[in-house]
Amino acid sequence: MVHMNVKIILASIAVVILFFFGVIFALASTYNSMRLAVAVILFGAGFGIIAVLYLTTKSTRKVVHRVELSGEMKAVPIKCPNCSASMKPDRIRVVDGVPYVTCIYCNHTFEVAEEPKW
């Protein structure tokens, strides 16, 4: 993780320097038109570093979800409401944040819901 932070800091410094010199060369292009080409190259290099940095850090991001439970939890068997067959936990699929199970015997799809404890 430290390696990634150093990489981001160094790339940010490089982008600032490239943009700074790009602005200087763009302003100086009134005296020599070749300086405008150099400014375009400097801006392109700066945007290129930003794109590479974004693509490499995007793929290494980790999302951690923490769940706080209000009480004691215990596993209960999941049964199909159509044929009362027992379902395996590996058959659970989450669609738009809602867990669904498809019965392997009757092909009935139903939502897995937590029953209130009161």
C-alpha positions in Angstrom: 0.0 0.0 0.0 2.9 2.3 0.8 4.3 1.6 -2.7 1.0 2.8 -4.2 1.0 6.1 -2.2 4.6 6.9 -3.3 3.6 6.1 -6.9 0.6 8.5 -6.7 2.7 11.3 -5.1 5.5 11.0 -7.7 3.0 10.9 -10.6 1.2 13.9 -9.2 4.4 15.9 -9.0 5.3 14.9 -12.5 1.9 16.0 -13.8 2.2 19.4 -12.1 5.6 20.0 -13.6 4.5 18.9 -17.0 1.4 21.2 -16.9 3.5 24.1 -15.5 6.0 23.9 -18.4 3.1 23.3 -20.8 1.5 26.6 -19.8 4.9 28.4 -20.0 5.5 27.0 -23.5 1.9 27.8 -24.6 2.3 31.4 -23.4 5.7 31.7 -25.1 4.3 30.4 -28.4 3.5 33.9 -29.5 7.2 34.4 -30.1 7.9 31.0 -31.8 5.2 28.6 -33.1 7.3 25.6 -32.4 6.8 26.2 -28.7 3.1 25.5 -29.2 3.9 22.0 -30.4 6.1 21.4 -27.3 3.2 22.7 -25.1 0.8 20.2 -26.7 3.3 17.4 -26.1 3.8 18.4 -22.4 0.0 18.6 -21.9 -0.4 15.2 -23.6 2.2 13.6 -21.4 0.5 15.0 -18.3 -2.9 13.7 -19.3 -1.3 10.4 -20.3 0.2 10.0 -16.8 -3.2 10.8 -15.3 -4.9 8.2 -17.4 -2.3 5.5 -16.6 -2.5 6.4 -12.9 -6.3 6.2 -12.9 -6.4 2.9 -14.7 -3.7 1.2 -12.5 -5.2 2.4 -9.2 -8.8 1.6 -10.3 -8.1 -2.1 -10.7 -6.3 -2.4 -7.3 -9.0 -0.8 -5.1 -10.6 -3.1 -2.6 -14.1 -2.6 -1.2 -14.7 -3.9 2.3 -18.2 -4.2 3.7 -18.6 -4.5 7.4 -21.8 -5.8 8.9 -22.8 -5.1 12.5 -25.3 -7.6 13.9 -27.8 -6.6 16.6 -27.8 -10.0 18.2 -26.8 -13.6 18.1 -26.9 -15.2 14.6 -27.5 -18.9 13.8 -27.8 -20.6 10.5 -31.2 -22.1 9.6 -31.9 -24.3 6.6 -33.4 -22.7 3.5 -36.4 -24.5 2.1 -38.2 -24.0 -1.1 -41.7 -22.6 -0.4 -43.1 -24.5 -3.5 -41.8 -28.0 -2.9 -40.1 -27.8 0.6 -36.8 -29.1 -0.8 -33.6 -28.0 1.1 -31.5 -25.4 -0.7 -27.7 -25.3 -0.7 -26.1 -21.9 0.2 -24.1 -21.9 -3.0 -27.4 -21.5 -5.0 -28.0 -18.0 -3.5 -27.5 -15.2 -6.1 -27.7 -11.5 -5.2 -29.6 -9.4 -7.8 -29.7 -5.7 -7.1 -28.9 -6.2 -3.4 -31.6 -8.8 -2.9 -30.7 -12.5 -2.3 -32.6 -15.0 -4.5 -32.5 -18.8 -4.7 -33.7 -21.0 -7.5 -34.8 -24.5 -6.5 -33.0 -27.2 -8.4 -36.0 -29.5 -8.2 -39.0 -27.4 -9.2 -37.1 -24.4 -10.7 -39.0 -22.0 -8.5 -37.1 -18.7 -7.7 -37.8 -17.0 -4.4 -36.3 -14.3 -2.2 -34.3 -15.3 0.9 -35.7 -13.0 3.7 -34.7 -12.7 7.3 -37.6 -13.2 9.6 -38.0 -10.8 12.5 -36.9 -12.2 15.8 -39.8 -10.8 17.9 
